[in-house]
């Protein structure tokens, strides 16, 4: 009996939907990444979007969460009969203890659909203790069947003070928080009443796997804010990877999963050092986070790389040659770590004339064009997706005007981040054949 089958056997004993777990075991299913939210640093370092004031929920970032509960809302791209959850304390400075962990179907807001909330265990125990710098997977837990696009509510209680909280700033999804000192919600609580505060970020949770047939593969969208979805619609699931996922599912069904490993402000080669004591809003460099955010994910068949514009801006001050070298290292490590992986390069979208203080100059645009030439012509990638051609206005060299007005909270936009229409065009422009995993 393989380790995975033993885990499934444990799920049969622990979960009420034993028949579904047994079915997965009998089918020889394996783990495939279905949702990710890259752990980028300690709260509040990062670029959140449409974030409410959080001083009522988290009075002290150094103390973090205090004896309170979280109900994080996530949308798995692939549903399965059995799931497992990865929790991260990557950027914490003290041990974090979680209990009362549950997963169920979101009904609306912070409410969970009655009857779907399942207790989650860790090595058979109801409590998880994560030392600083570590991650931990849950035991398998059975999921109720759900339609495409359904969202999960992942609830947990932080025992005592968490210290600095590992988070993903730009969730662009509303999640829910209890008051500090409120304690654990009653076991399996479906109600929204214990979660008065909202946040548009994710905390501690950074990956969900589902059991899927052995031919199923994950497509990883690996990038910066333009993959993370800056200026897309809050709760709209209309980032370019979301659009691509829906197109793929329409053609190949559940044989593929698309997960988003974008971080707003991320760079390929910078910063040189990163840690909880010296965080950077854009998170660790792509090369520093590659193991966790691509190589360690389950069932990866394709990685789409859209990175580099932040290296070229005044925040990074790197040369195109430095970024090219970083991309070469990144691709080499992907191919060495995931045999048979398809690595797709994406050209950088325009930022000329941006109101963002780190971008917008003609000098930066010249470097961007040089890097795009390398991405198109070097032969480094198995295929290239030309997002530059999709989003650039030929007359001005800037972002197409209809892609500029901001979709998250409204306003004129910054000529750097595409809006909902721009992301839809990007997702629609990807030739499906170039991202499908190799046979």
Number of C-alpha atoms within 10 A of each C-alpha: 6 7 8 16 17 12 15 27 17 18 26 22 12 19 19 16 18 19 13 20 26 19 15 19 21 11 12 13 21 19 22 26 30 30 25 26 26 28 29 29 29 32 24 19 20 22 20 19 22 18 16 11 11 15 9 11 20 18 13 14 17 17 14 23 28 23 19 25 28 29 30 27 26 24 20 23 26 28 25 24 22 29 25 22 23 16 21 25 31 22 25 28 20 16 15 24 17 21 21 22 27 22 26 25 26 24 18 11 16 26 20 25 16 14 12 21 24 23 21 28 23 18 13 12 11 15 18 21 16 19 17 19 16 15 17 16 18 20 21 28 28 30 25 17 13 13 7 13 13 16 21 23 28 23 29 23 25 24 21 18 20 24 23 24 28 31 28 30 31 26 28 27 21 20 23 24 24 26 19 19 16 14 17 22 20 10 12 19 18 23 16 17 10 23 21 12 17 22 25 22 24 26 23 25 25 23 24 27 26 27 28 28 17 14 14 21 25 25 28 28 25 23 24 26 23 27 24 27 30 28 30 28 19 19 13 13 17 21 27 27 30 22 20 26 20 18 16 20 17 10 11 10 13 17 18 27 27 28 27 25 27 29 32 25 25 29 28 29 24 24 19 8 11 16 17 19 11 10 20 21 19 24 29 26 23 27 17 18 17 17 15 12 22 21 18 13 20 18 23 26 24 27 25 25 27 23 26 30 32 24 25 25 24 14 17 19 14 20 18 22 13 16 21 21 13 20 23 14 12 20 21 13 15 21 14 11 14 16 10 15 19 24 26 21 25 22 25 24 26 28 27 22 18 19 14 14 11 17 24 21 16 13 12 24 23 14 18 26 17 15 22 23 12 16 23 17 11 10 11 18 19 13 19 22 23 19 23 20 15 20 23 19 16 10 7 11 16 22 26 18 15 13 24 23 21 21 20 20 13 12 11 9 21 21 24 25 26 33 28 26 19 26 29 20 19 24 23 17 17 21 13 14 10 17 23 18 21 12 6
